[in-house]
């Protein structure tokens, strides 16, 4: 997965002019690789769909270049790009059968009827709907229609398949099923998938890499585990999963390692390699499930302590809200089960335990 298929080079996109000018993308650069499931993740208005539309040729960049295997795409219309798109609305032809929906685009490209029919059969088998070729879209469920839209887009064997929040109209259970199905299809076809979503769970479940976007910029690109476990910005840590944020000052800890000293005097050890140039106040993030609790009278002098203010039982785990004083709070999530010590009650004085590798110092 080292060959670059799609490259964005300092791509900018603005809409309107003068006082009404809106910057949708601000000098974005990214490489997307062959046979990769690449996801652009972010809230509404972050620029992810605009970048997808630039790749597909539905919008033109204001500045910069989009390249396919090193060749500029800027002047090519969508139908001349070896790229297909699956939109939020499936846009199936209601008067055509499922098989005819799949063969329509192939025949428009000059493929013979016999070859198109054969390819349609292959695609129906790929999406596991072999027996549905003679039905019309109105006779299919939402999930089945989604699979047919995918089959139609995959039939011409594009180099890249763009997916613009294609699961947003499905119910939760079906969305989860389709997440598995999409990843299977990408793996089996070897086609590069570029997926746009605002749903962090979708991104984590399917992606080889994720680009987290905000306000027309890419803040961080990495594998799902890297994005979740080692966020570089507060926005990334906050947008993906739950995080606790603490403000402190970088200091020298034991054995010459860096640490963070909080306002109340507690010291948090770090395993992260923080530049010696970083000084002064910093913000750190800690995931709730990476924290533990012990009785407050077992704490050492440097340990963070507080009072349990809320206990919420979720079945698989219990969430504790810990009041640290000065309007500061931490959320601690502890898994339930055999041997779990989830026996703290509201009002208990507790100390928070955390390993140094659970603490991330965020970018300024």
C-alpha positions, 0 to 999 in steps of 0.5 A: 500500500505504498503507491500513491493513487490520489494526491492533493497538493496545496488545494484551496477552495473558496465560494463567493467573493468579497464579504460573502467569501467562504473558505471551504479548503485552506491549502490542503495536502494529502496522499491516498494510497492504492488499495486503501480505505481512506476516511475523511472525518469531521463535522459539517462544514469542515471541508471533507465533502468539498475535497471529495467533490474536487477529487470526483470533478464535481467542483474545481479547485480555486488553487492547488492540484488534484493528481491521479497517479501523478497526472493532474485532474484539474481540467478533466470532467467527472466522466473522463476520470476513472473514479466513481461516486456513491452518494447519500441518495442511492439514485437508482433508476426506479423504472429499471431492474437491478441488473439494468441499473448495473449494466446501464453505465457499462453500456454507456461506455461502449461495453457490449450487452453480453459483457455488461450482463456478465459483469452485472452477474459478477457484481451481484455475486460480490454484494451477495444479491445474486437472486435480486437481478430482476427486481426493481429498486422499490422492491428492495430494502434500504440496505439492499438498495445501498448494495446495488448502488455499490455494485453499479459504482464498482462495475466499471472497475474504477481506480478510486471509489468515492463514498459521500456518507452513504450509510447516513440514511440507514438505521443503526443496526443496518449501518453496522452491518454495512460497515463490515460489508463495505470493508469486505468489498474494498478488501476483495476488489482492491479498489481505493475507497475514499469515504466521507463521514462525520461518524467517528465509529464508522471511521474507526471501524472501517478505515486503514487511515483517517484524516481528521478535518476542521475548518478546511484543514487536515489536523491529523492523519493516521491509522485508527489506533493512532488517531484514537490513542495519540491525538495531536490536537484537542479537537481530535481528542475531543471529536473522536471518543471521550476525553478528559482535558487537564491544564498544567505546566511541563516540568522535569519528572523522575529520571529526567523525563518530562511531567505535567504539574497541575494547578493543585500540585499533583504531578502526572508522569509522561511517556510521550516524547515532548520537545525540550522547546515546549515550556509553560502551560500545556493541555493534556488529554486522557481517555476515561477508560485509561483511568482507574480509581483507588481509595483516597487514603491509599494515595501518595502525595503527588497523586490526583485526588477527588470526590465521586459525584456521579456513578452511572452503571452501563452494564458492561462498564461503570462511569464515575464523575470525579470532582477535583475541586475548582470546578474541575472534573474527570470522567473515569470508565471502569469495566464491569465483570469478574474481579472488577472493583467497581464499588465506589459510591457517590461521596467517596474520596478517591485517587485517580491512577493512570499510566504515563502512556495514557497521557497525551500532551496536545499541540498548542 
